[in-house]
């Protein structure tokens, strides 16, 4: 069985992740009154943990955003190369479709870079 300090550490983690008191009662096996007491006693630790969770989420979001931007850039480069290599007179419909895709990619890049 976990000791009080371990349960409090888990409580801080669970509260920072947005778990309800009822959910935490079930997970830790302590009363709701105890959790309310801990919530007051450990308010600064909980707040720090919440900020840490937010920072971690923001970092994951930025990494995802960067990855998408790199993918858009690679796709745009490929489309530009294809457009330069194709003769627009031989197949104008293909080029119209590629230009539309290129515009979508550019719009996607613009959206990402506004954040």
N, C-alpha and C positions, 0 to 999 in steps of 0.2 A: 504494500500500500504506500502511496505517496505521502510525504510529510507536508506540513502546513506551507512551508516555503515553496515546495515544488507545486503544490496546488495553486498558490497565489501567482506563481510565475505563469502557470497554464491559464489562470483566470485573466491575467493581463493580456496574454496572447489572444485569447478567445474574444475578449472585449474589443481589442484593437481591430480584430477582423470582423467586428459587427455582430457577433453572436448575442442572442438574447439571454437574459438571466435564466429563463426557464430552460433553455438549451444547456447552459453551463451547469445548472443544478443537476441535470441528468448526467452530464459528462464527468463532473467532479465529485458528485455525491455529497455535496454540502447544501445547507439550507439557503434559501433566498435571502433571509436576513443576514446571514454571514457574508453573502456576496455583496449586499448593499453596504455593509460595514467596510468590507475590503475596498469597495468602489470609492468610498470617501478617503480611506487611509492611503490608497494607492493611486489617487487621481493623477498625480504628476507622471508616474510611471506609465499609466494607461495612455495619457496624452502623448508621451514620448513614443510609445509603441504605435499609436495611431499615425503619428507623423512619419515614423519609419515605414509603416505599411504604405502610406501615400507616396513616399519617395520611391519605394520599390516599384509600385505600380506605375508611376511616372517614368521611371527608368525603362521598364519593360515596354511601355507605350512608345517611348522615343526610339528604342531599338527596333521595334516593329515598324515605326514610321520610317526610319533610316533604311531598313531592308526594303520596304516598298518603294522608296525613292530610288534606290539602286536598281531594283527590277524595272521600274518605269524608264530609267535612264538607259539600261541595256536594251530594252524593247525599242525605245525611240531611236537609238543608234542603229539597230538592225533595220528598222523601217527606213530610216534615212539612207542607209547603204543600198537597200533594195530599190528605193525610188531613184537613186542616182544611176543604178545599173540597168533599170528597165527603160525601154523605149515607150514613151507615153502614147505614141501613135499606134503601135501594134496592139495594145490592149488598154484602152482608156478606162474601162470599167474597173479593172484591177487596181489601177492607180487611184481612182476615186475612192475605192474602199480603203486602200492603205492610207490615203490622206485623211479620211474620216477617223481611222484608228489612231493615226498620229495626233490628230487634234484631241481625241479623248485622252491620250497619254499626256499631252501637254497640259490639258485641263486638270488631270489628276496630279501632276507635278505642282501646278499652281496651288491647288487646294492644300497639298502637303506642306508647301513652303510658307503658307500663311499662318500655320500653327505656331 
